[in-house]
Amino acid sequence: MKVLAINGSPHMDDGNTAMILNPFLEGMKESGADVDLFFTQRLNIGPCNGDMSCWFKNPGQCGQKDDMQMLLPKFKEADVIVWASPVYYAGITGPLKNLMDRLIPLFMQEGESKGLKIVLVSTCGAWELSMFDPVLAQMKALYSVPEANSEFVGALLRPMADGMREMIKAGETRLVNEIVQAAKEAGRQLAKEGRIPEEIQLKVSKALMPRDAYYKASKEMMDQIKKSIPQ
Ligand SMILES: Cc1cc2nc3c(=O)[nH]c(=O)nc-3n(C[C@H](O)[C@H](O)[C@H](O)COP(=O)(O)O)c2cc1C
């Protein structure tokens, strides 16, 4: 099983998204998957210029010469694609969207298209799981069209991600460890069974604390940060 993962966080391996993505990919590797991980932050990928030359003038070929030349064949070979992104203004990050838009030449490339599996890994600062709704809707809309010949097999959604980091700093690691272990188990299950069971997805999204307590703690943390900045 060839897995291609793209992490759209500017924080790369030090970010909240990597706290979920990396154990997930580890779980897949443990179960024999061949995993390739890229960070948009390290890629040189310009936005699509919308001239549709990749459909009509040179079908399957993009006129822009940048890192998409290296990535497009990897997308074509992959059995599983993992889109990973923090929520930025209720969507994915800009660089990840640029990369997605640049996949459009694939529609015009020859060769048998296979049943691709798609996974979303996303983190956000809010307490509410509904913060992921726009990103989920995008994934479902994209991959439900018959031409995509693909299946959206699940999402690892981690709200309160900044709180998770604060809990580690405070030495309260039990819940965070459970979440990380669930992400790893999700990877094992996907590699073995081709699916991520619903109950594992729910474990990754589990609330760290009640809503009011979370926002109170967030405000206190922000106030502390502001005080620590010299005026
Ligand atoms: C520019 C920007 C926009 C953000 N927008 C949202 C948002 O709309 N909703 C939300 O809950 N969190 C938002 N966040 C918080 C991030 O989603 C959250 O901190 C995330 O876990 C960061 O992941 P990373 O460390 O992997 O980059 C935003 C953060 C930034 C920097």
The ligand as a Gaussian input file, in Angstrom:
#p B3LYP/6-31G(d) Opt

LIG

0 1
 C       -4.126000      32.129000      10.530000
 C       -4.786000      31.178000      11.484000
 C       -6.129000      30.913000      11.356000
 C       -6.773000      30.030000      12.225000
 N       -8.104000      29.809000      12.079000
 C       -8.742000      28.977000      12.925000
 C      -10.138000      28.760000      12.786000
 O      -10.809000      29.280000      11.898000
 N      -10.740000      27.933000      13.690000
 C      -10.025000      27.319000      14.713000
 O      -10.620000      26.615000      15.505000
 N       -8.687000      27.477000      14.836000
 C       -8.032000      28.295000      13.975000
 N       -6.672000      28.471000      14.090000
 C       -5.909000      27.670000      15.095000
 C       -5.228000      26.455000      14.434000
 O       -6.146000      25.726000      13.617000
 C       -4.674000      25.481000      15.491000
 O       -3.812000      26.158000      16.345000
 C       -3.988000      24.307000      14.831000
 O       -3.986000      23.211000      15.719000
 C       -2.559000      24.632000      14.428000
 O       -1.953000      23.468000      13.876000
 P       -0.387000      23.413000      13.541000
 O        0.336000      23.620000      14.848000
 O       -0.166000      22.060000      12.966000
 O       -0.105000      24.494000      12.562000
 C       -6.022000      29.358000      13.244000
 C       -4.644000      29.627000      13.366000
 C       -4.035000      30.521000      12.489000
 C       -2.549000      30.781000      12.638000

